């Protein structure tokens, strides 16, 4: 699980990062609200620890901006303890509130509780008919549309067929010849480099970092597979 810590107090951020990483979390850091919103927009964040008072953009505005495009759990960190501030934070979309100075054990307990609550519905919930979802990539087989974090991505017909086949069979390794026969069929071009070109284009369109793919993987000497 990846946690984003957003606070302009660098020593506090360093301490949170150290303690959360010791608990096995991956931690990313930001030091103002604008930077925090930008990181969440990139995707891949499972929880945000968000300070209330920051330069450029305060925590309430950052929380409001994040809620415009993401349901990621947000825990507000603040030196203020007034109930009105907490109510405003909840109205802006925060999931929990921790008042500074805090005990790191309290932070860890709150983080575990929020992540547990966030994960439970996802385990029980099945994908709607015609939807294939793995990580940040989603396919709609009815409309033949692809999405990254809800944003529509334009794929060619063969690109869609290729990624749909692999997402329907996660972790199954396909040789280039297999993919040519299944995806191209009677249009078989006879050149296995065709598959390499399409895989490269899919990574450019669907992976957050095409040079370090998370899902469209290579099995060296064998072929390609989709990592769930």
Rosetta silent file (secondary structure, phi, psi, omega in degrees, C-alpha in Angstrom):
SEQUENCE: XXXXXXXXXXXXXXXXXXXXXXXXXXXXXXXXXXXXXXXXXXXXXXXXXXXXXXXXXXXXXXXXXXXXXXXXXXXXXXXXXXXXXXXXXXXXXXXXXXXXXXXXXXXXXXXXXXXXXXXXXXXXXXXXXXXXXXXXXXXXXXXXXXXXXXXXXXXXXXXXXXXXXXXXXXXXXXXXXXXXXXXXXXXXXXXXXXXXXXXXXXXXXXXXXXXXXXXXXXXXXXXXXXXX
SCORE:     score description
SCORE:     0.000 S_00000001
   1 L     0.000  139.622 -178.710    0.000    0.000    0.000 S_00000001
   2 E  -109.543  127.979 -179.797    1.276    3.480   -0.860 S_00000001
   3 E  -112.722  135.563  174.973    0.700    6.412    1.518 S_00000001
   4 E  -103.350  123.778  175.632    1.179   10.064    0.587 S_00000001
   5 E  -104.554  121.131 -178.168    2.276   12.398    3.415 S_00000001
   6 E  -119.564  108.933 -178.224    1.609   16.078    2.666 S_00000001
   7 L  -162.380  142.372 -179.982    3.015   18.544    5.241 S_00000001
   8 L   -85.372   -4.726  175.708    5.361   21.536    5.110 S_00000001
   9 L   -87.486  100.148 -171.402    7.120   20.437    8.333 S_00000001
  10 H   -64.731  -34.540  178.157    9.977   18.416    6.845 S_00000001
  11 H   -66.555  -39.113  177.676   11.090   16.852   10.132 S_00000001
  12 H   -65.063  -43.371  178.713    7.559   15.637   10.800 S_00000001
  13 H   -60.530  -42.808 -179.918    7.319   14.224    7.265 S_00000001
  14 H   -61.040  -42.204  179.547   10.651   12.464    7.735 S_00000001
  15 H   -65.875  -43.786  177.974    9.452   10.891   10.984 S_00000001
  16 H   -62.806  -44.012  179.645    6.157    9.726    9.509 S_00000001
  17 H   -59.144  -46.858 -179.516    7.914    8.294    6.473 S_00000001
  18 H   -59.643  -48.869 -176.218   10.392    6.365    8.632 S_00000001
  19 H   -69.275  -39.498 -179.653    7.711    4.888   10.913 S_00000001
  20 H   -70.981  -37.515  176.882    5.251    4.000    8.146 S_00000001
  21 H   -65.877  -33.172  175.599    7.948    2.382    6.017 S_00000001
  22 H   -64.601  -24.489  176.748    8.929    0.291    9.051 S_00000001
  23 L   -88.859    3.819  174.713    5.341   -1.003    9.014 S_00000001
  24 L    96.799    3.894  178.904    5.736   -2.085    5.402 S_00000001
  25 L   -85.678  152.236  168.252    4.050    0.819    3.617 S_00000001
  26 E   -90.061  135.448 -173.973    5.491    2.618    0.623 S_00000001
  27 E  -125.266  130.165  172.590    5.581    6.353    1.385 S_00000001
  28 E  -114.486  149.746 -173.747    5.650    9.332   -0.960 S_00000001
  29 E  -124.373  147.159  172.481    6.090   12.888    0.340 S_00000001
  30 E  -141.967  154.833 -172.632    4.916   16.370   -0.644 S_00000001
  31 L  -120.156    7.501  170.719    5.472   19.695    1.110 S_00000001
  32 L  -155.487  165.365 -174.432    2.554   21.833   -0.059 S_00000001
  33 H   -62.922  -39.638 -178.354   -1.047   21.318   -1.116 S_00000001
  34 H   -61.962  -44.609  179.511   -0.515   21.839   -4.832 S_00000001
  35 H   -63.706  -40.129  179.440    2.192   19.195   -4.979 S_00000001
  36 H   -62.001  -45.893  178.922    0.023   16.798   -2.985 S_00000001
  37 H   -61.063  -42.278 -179.059   -2.956   17.166   -5.325 S_00000001
  38 H   -61.879  -39.810 -179.989   -0.704   16.621   -8.354 S_00000001
  39 H   -67.825  -42.794  178.097    0.688   13.374   -6.903 S_00000001
  40 H   -62.929  -38.010 -179.470   -2.777   12.003   -6.115 S_00000001
  41 H   -62.279  -31.454  178.384   -3.907   12.914   -9.642 S_00000001
  42 H   -65.811  -26.631  178.933   -1.106   10.720  -11.049 S_00000001
  43 L    96.224  170.492  176.996   -2.699    7.756   -9.304 S_00000001
  44 L    88.612    1.459 -179.893   -1.401    4.845   -7.280 S_00000001
  45 L   -95.392  132.714 -178.868   -1.979    6.390   -3.836 S_00000001
  46 L   -98.632  -21.386  179.406   -3.978    4.324   -1.305 S_00000001
  47 E  -160.513  146.565  179.842   -4.193    6.874    1.529 S_00000001
  48 E  -121.132  127.302  167.243   -3.298   10.534    2.123 S_00000001
  49 E   -98.543  114.115 -166.222   -2.076   12.099    5.380 S_00000001
  50 E  -124.074  117.539  178.379   -2.826   15.770    4.734 S_00000001
  51 E   -71.277  148.945 -178.779   -1.793   18.726    6.889 S_00000001
  52 L   -79.220  -47.578 -174.450   -4.330   21.517    7.341 S_00000001
  53 L  -101.320  110.033 -179.012   -2.026   24.563    7.363 S_00000001
  54 L  -145.451  158.478  176.210    0.360   24.687    4.371 S_00000001
  55 L   -74.207  166.254  177.513    1.739   27.200    1.881 S_00000001
  56 L    67.967  -56.330  178.370    0.428   27.637   -1.700 S_00000001
  57 L  -148.913  123.994 -177.539   -2.727   25.618   -0.994 S_00000001
  58 L   -75.752  172.542 -174.930   -4.025   24.679    2.457 S_00000001
  59 H   -64.336  -35.728  179.724   -5.211   21.221    3.408 S_00000001
  60 H   -64.515  -44.969  179.421   -8.922   21.985    3.123 S_00000001
  61 H   -66.972  -39.458  177.750   -8.585   23.260   -0.440 S_00000001
  62 H   -62.614  -41.532  177.700   -6.289   20.341   -1.320 S_00000001
  63 H   -61.445  -44.797  179.818   -8.870   17.924    0.121 S_00000001
  64 H   -61.903  -42.844 -179.874  -11.652   19.573   -1.891 S_00000001
  65 H   -63.942  -42.890 -179.968   -9.587   19.384   -5.095 S_00000001
  66 H   -61.950  -40.061 -178.252   -8.742   15.717   -4.541 S_00000001
  67 H   -67.559  -13.524  176.578  -12.406   14.880   -3.972 S_00000001
  68 L   -70.722  -22.490 -176.179  -13.197   16.266   -7.433 S_00000001
  69 L  -137.426   -3.418 -175.157  -11.491   13.276   -9.043 S_00000001
  70 L  -144.942  148.295  174.945  -10.605   10.665   -6.374 S_00000001
  71 L  -105.074   15.378 -179.250  -12.135    8.725   -3.477 S_00000001
  72 L   -55.222  135.082  179.254   -8.742    7.986   -1.899 S_00000001
  73 E   -60.672  138.664 -178.807   -9.019    7.980    1.934 S_00000001
  74 E  -127.221  126.128  171.783   -7.756   11.218    3.519 S_00000001
  75 E  -109.027  120.955 -179.932   -6.667   11.727    7.126 S_00000001
  76 E   -82.865  137.837  174.451   -6.258   15.389    8.059 S_00000001
  77 E  -112.311  128.135 -176.816   -3.346   16.421   10.307 S_00000001
  78 E  -151.920  148.944  174.054   -3.799   19.679   12.193 S_00000001
  79 L   -82.097  -11.464  179.986   -2.564   21.679   15.161 S_00000001
  80 L   -87.898  141.302 -178.936   -6.125   22.920   15.622 S_00000001
  81 L  -117.465    1.963 -177.536   -8.448   20.948   17.872 S_00000001
  82 L   -65.323  140.300 -179.584  -11.668   22.955   17.505 S_00000001
  83 H   -60.781  -34.258 -178.602  -14.702   20.893   16.550 S_00000001
  84 H   -62.260  -38.051  178.173  -15.651   23.423   13.864 S_00000001
  85 H   -64.925  -39.385  179.015  -12.369   22.776   12.029 S_00000001
  86 H   -65.779  -42.371  179.698  -12.993   19.041   12.144 S_00000001
  87 H   -61.199  -44.213  178.341  -16.549   19.466   10.850 S_00000001
  88 H   -61.355  -41.967  178.439  -15.310   21.607    7.971 S_00000001
  89 H   -59.571  -44.429  178.473  -12.671   18.982    7.177 S_00000001
  90 H   -64.745  -38.566  178.900  -15.285   16.240    7.049 S_00000001
  91 H   -65.016  -29.816  178.253  -17.524   18.408    4.851 S_00000001
  92 L   -80.860   -6.919  174.701  -14.635   18.853    2.430 S_00000001
  93 L   115.147    6.710  178.092  -14.292   15.075    2.177 S_00000001
  94 L   -69.400  149.034  179.526  -11.806   14.027    4.881 S_00000001
  95 L   -96.589  -24.911 -179.445  -12.253   10.520    6.312 S_00000001
  96 E  -158.217  171.301 -172.476  -10.531   11.083    9.650 S_00000001
  97 E  -142.825  130.167  175.292   -8.754   13.743   11.730 S_00000001
  98 E  -126.597  128.715 -177.265   -5.628   13.613   13.911 S_00000001
  99 E   -93.050  133.347  174.750   -4.615   16.562   16.098 S_00000001
 100 L   -79.724  150.179   -9.054   -0.955   17.532   16.518 S_00000001
 101 L   -73.317  144.336 -176.462    1.098   16.728   18.486 S_00000001
 102 L  -120.565  160.635  173.515    0.153   13.093   18.019 S_00000001
 103 L   -86.262  131.039 -176.789    1.447    9.723   19.127 S_00000001
 104 H   -60.390  -29.165  177.991    2.848    7.791   16.161 S_00000001
 105 H   -65.422  -35.791  176.721    1.052    4.673   17.401 S_00000001
 106 H   -64.104  -42.271  178.444   -2.253    6.504   17.054 S_00000001
 107 H   -59.114  -46.238 -178.242   -1.372    7.417   13.475 S_00000001
 108 H   -62.270  -41.615  179.503   -0.541    3.794   12.662 S_00000001
 109 H   -64.365  -44.585  179.670   -3.796    2.540   14.194 S_00000001
 110 H   -62.967  -42.553  179.955   -5.853    5.124   12.290 S_00000001
 111 H   -60.348  -47.780 -179.632   -4.043    4.318    9.032 S_00000001
 112 H   -61.331  -41.753 -178.212   -4.667    0.579    9.419 S_00000001
 113 H   -64.948  -45.126 -179.015   -8.326    1.143   10.273 S_00000001
 114 H   -65.041  -44.170 -179.770   -8.965    3.454    7.307 S_00000001
 115 H   -65.651  -36.406  178.102   -7.173    1.153    4.846 S_00000001
 116 H   -64.888  -43.569  178.639   -9.072   -1.862    6.188 S_00000001
 117 H   -65.724  -38.754 -178.863  -12.409   -0.089    5.736 S_00000001
 118 H   -68.365  -32.847 -175.975  -11.440    1.077    2.254 S_00000001
 119 H   -81.206  -29.245 -173.545  -10.375   -2.411    1.165 S_00000001
 120 H   -59.774  -48.315  179.176  -13.378   -4.341    2.489 S_00000001
 121 H   -61.609  -36.455 -177.340  -15.990   -3.139   -0.068 S_00000001
 122 H   -63.716  -33.670 -179.701  -13.568   -3.731   -2.917 S_00000001
 123 H   -72.405  -34.249 -177.354  -13.176   -7.375   -1.925 S_00000001
 124 H   -82.180  -27.218 -172.782  -16.916   -7.953   -1.750 S_00000001
 125 L   -80.533  129.832  174.817  -17.775   -5.972   -4.844 S_00000001
 126 L   -95.083  153.030  177.798  -17.733   -7.744   -8.188 S_00000001
 127 L   -64.668  141.405  176.161  -16.970   -5.929  -11.395 S_00000001
 128 L   -59.853  157.164  179.380  -20.105   -4.872  -13.302 S_00000001
 129 L   -54.887  135.714  177.958  -20.960   -6.996  -16.372 S_00000001
 130 L    82.852   -0.774 -178.876  -18.623   -6.265  -19.258 S_00000001
 131 E  -106.179  134.557  174.421  -16.040   -4.560  -17.037 S_00000001
 132 E  -121.712  120.786 -176.174  -12.498   -5.824  -16.558 S_00000001
 133 E  -128.958  125.292  171.769  -10.506   -3.997  -13.885 S_00000001
 134 E  -137.653  115.934 -179.373   -6.918   -4.583  -12.805 S_00000001
 135 L    60.280 -130.026 -176.960   -5.169   -1.831  -10.847 S_00000001
 136 L   -89.717    1.183 -177.118   -5.581    1.529  -12.582 S_00000001
 137 E  -103.485  132.394  179.983   -6.580   -0.035  -15.932 S_00000001
 138 E  -134.534  137.035  175.469  -10.247   -0.676  -16.770 S_00000001
 139 E  -118.887  143.742  172.703  -11.869   -2.057  -19.910 S_00000001
 140 E  -115.306  104.576 -174.358  -15.530   -1.894  -20.960 S_00000001
 141 L   -70.969  -17.661  177.345  -16.090   -4.774  -23.368 S_00000001
 142 L   -74.344  -48.617 -179.478  -19.500   -3.399  -24.409 S_00000001
 143 L   -90.272  -11.643 -176.078  -18.215   -0.032  -25.603 S_00000001
 144 L    58.366   38.601  175.505  -14.658   -1.354  -26.209 S_00000001
 145 E  -102.290  150.555  174.573  -13.319    1.631  -24.293 S_00000001
 146 E  -116.523  147.558 -177.879  -10.225    1.641  -22.076 S_00000001
 147 E  -136.338  144.708  168.996   -9.770    3.842  -19.007 S_00000001
 148 E  -120.094  116.239 -179.122   -6.913    4.864  -16.704 S_00000001
 149 L    50.486   40.228  178.276   -8.173    6.173  -13.344 S_00000001
 150 L    84.518   -6.140 -178.729  -11.487    6.963  -15.061 S_00000001
 151 E   -94.121  129.289 -177.792   -9.888    8.800  -18.000 S_00000001
 152 E   -69.833  134.222  178.780  -10.719    7.431  -21.465 S_00000001
 153 E  -117.252  129.868  179.847   -7.747    6.167  -23.485 S_00000001
 154 L   -79.549  120.060  175.403   -7.947    5.763  -27.262 S_00000001
 155 L  -119.756  146.423  172.203   -6.917    2.271  -28.421 S_00000001
 156 L   -72.159  168.020 -178.955   -6.928    0.831  -31.911 S_00000001
 157 H   -58.837  -44.033 -178.799   -9.062   -2.271  -32.506 S_00000001
 158 H   -72.340  -36.136  175.837   -6.052   -4.611  -32.320 S_00000001
 159 H   -60.959  -43.083  179.286   -4.608   -2.852  -29.266 S_00000001
 160 H   -64.796  -46.536 -179.826   -7.937   -3.333  -27.493 S_00000001
 161 H   -57.951  -40.285 -177.172   -8.206   -7.000  -28.550 S_00000001
 162 H   -67.194  -49.285 -177.863   -4.679   -7.649  -27.330 S_00000001
 163 H   -72.109  -31.186  177.224   -5.015   -6.072  -23.898 S_00000001
 164 H   -64.620  -44.344  177.414   -8.509   -7.544  -23.393 S_00000001
 165 H   -57.589  -46.961 -176.133   -7.189  -11.051  -24.046 S_00000001
 166 H   -70.889  -36.804  179.431   -4.335  -10.572  -21.596 S_00000001
 167 H   -71.654  -29.240  176.666   -6.475   -8.912  -18.889 S_00000001
 168 H   -73.223  -16.177 -178.386   -9.044  -11.721  -19.129 S_00000001
 169 L  -132.789   61.763 -174.435   -6.222  -14.195  -18.475 S_00000001
 170 L   -59.533  142.703  177.797   -3.938  -12.467  -15.953 S_00000001
 171 L    70.282    3.451  173.276   -0.509  -13.999  -15.326 S_00000001
 172 L   -87.765  126.559 -177.788   -0.848  -16.341  -18.313 S_00000001
 173 L   -87.723  128.024  177.770    2.212  -16.011  -20.514 S_00000001
 174 E  -111.280  132.861  170.886    1.571  -15.798  -24.275 S_00000001
 175 E   -73.959  163.623  177.195    4.252  -16.277  -26.886 S_00000001
 176 H   -59.716  -40.116  179.893    4.311  -13.840  -29.777 S_00000001
 177 H   -63.385  -40.963  176.063    3.069  -16.641  -32.062 S_00000001
 178 H   -56.969  -48.359 -176.622    0.139  -17.326  -29.695 S_00000001
 179 H   -65.655  -38.318  176.991   -0.866  -13.668  -29.728 S_00000001
 180 H   -62.053  -44.069 -177.496   -0.596  -13.430  -33.518 S_00000001
 181 H   -68.182  -40.986 -175.503   -2.817  -16.475  -33.974 S_00000001
 182 H   -78.475  -46.819 -172.849   -5.439  -15.464  -31.390 S_00000001
 183 H   -82.761  -42.441 -177.117   -5.636  -11.696  -31.912 S_00000001
 184 H   -90.931  -32.953  176.001   -4.907  -11.375  -35.633 S_00000001
 185 H    56.040 -123.460 -176.651   -6.229  -14.758  -36.767 S_00000001
 186 H   -67.757  -15.057  176.648   -6.912  -14.790  -40.497 S_00000001
 187 H   -90.055   14.769 -176.377   -5.264  -11.350  -40.714 S_00000001
 188 L   -46.300  117.122 -174.298   -2.040  -12.985  -39.460 S_00000001
 189 L   -82.974  -12.125  176.925    0.744  -10.674  -40.664 S_00000001
 190 L    77.588    7.309 -178.036    3.493  -13.277  -40.366 S_00000001
 191 L  -129.661  110.528 -175.559    5.871  -10.946  -38.515 S_00000001
 192 L   -65.559  -17.178  177.845    6.221  -11.414  -34.766 S_00000001
 193 H   -65.022  -21.232  175.285    7.592   -7.870  -34.477 S_00000001
 194 H   -56.090  -41.881  179.548    3.985   -6.737  -34.981 S_00000001
 195 H   -64.542  -44.890 -179.778    3.264   -7.970  -31.449 S_00000001
 196 H   -57.978  -41.690 -179.838    6.277   -6.112  -30.018 S_00000001
 197 H   -63.879  -44.216 -178.881    5.101   -2.865  -31.612 S_00000001
 198 H   -67.668  -38.213  177.278    1.580   -3.244  -30.215 S_00000001
 199 H   -63.202  -44.002  179.114    2.884   -4.107  -26.736 S_00000001
 200 H   -60.122  -42.613  179.813    5.107   -1.019  -26.791 S_00000001
 201 H   -66.380  -38.922  178.307    2.137    1.178  -27.786 S_00000001
 202 H   -63.880  -40.834  177.543   -0.058   -0.326  -25.076 S_00000001
 203 H   -63.032  -40.807  179.591    2.575    0.425  -22.461 S_00000001
 204 H   -63.584  -32.033 -176.563    2.850    4.000  -23.698 S_00000001
 205 H   -90.074  -33.049 -169.610   -0.913    4.427  -23.432 S_00000001
 206 H  -110.739  -24.631 -178.802   -1.784    2.410  -20.320 S_00000001
 207 L   -86.882  144.287  176.702    1.239    2.262  -18.035 S_00000001
 208 L   -66.128  -37.084  176.140    2.059    5.155  -15.718 S_00000001
 209 L  -132.308   97.729 -176.260    5.735    4.672  -16.544 S_00000001
 210 H   -57.031  -28.349  179.998    6.171    2.733  -19.819 S_00000001
 211 H   -73.084  -23.060  177.849    9.861    2.155  -19.040 S_00000001
 212 H  -131.126   73.235 -174.892    8.889    0.389  -15.779 S_00000001
 213 L   -63.747  146.740  177.070    5.530   -1.272  -16.511 S_00000001
 214 L   -97.997  -25.988 -171.792    3.353   -2.494  -13.659 S_00000001
 215 L  -123.969  -47.652 -176.148    0.971   -4.701  -15.666 S_00000001
 216 E   -87.498   95.817 -166.464    2.006   -5.388  -19.277 S_00000001
 217 E  -107.173  156.957  175.632    5.034   -7.531  -18.555 S_00000001
 218 E  -104.848  131.122  169.028    7.707   -9.377  -20.539 S_00000001
 219 E  -102.107  101.572 -169.810    8.663  -12.967  -19.789 S_00000001
 220 L   -57.113  130.927  179.953   12.137  -12.960  -21.272 S_00000001
 221 L    81.548   -3.075 -178.000   12.645  -15.610  -23.919 S_00000001
 222 L  -122.265  -62.425 -176.956    8.960  -16.573  -23.852 S_00000001
 223 E   169.161 -136.541 -174.101    6.539  -13.727  -24.503 S_00000001
 224 E  -131.543  155.882  175.201    4.188  -11.378  -22.668 S_00000001
 225 E  -152.243  162.534  178.018    1.669  -11.509  -19.843 S_00000001
 226 E  -103.928  120.313 -179.773   -0.621   -9.197  -17.865 S_00000001
 227 L   -87.687  118.072 -176.861    0.284   -8.940  -14.179 S_00000001
 228 L   -71.594    0.000    0.000   -2.851   -8.556  -12.058 S_00000001
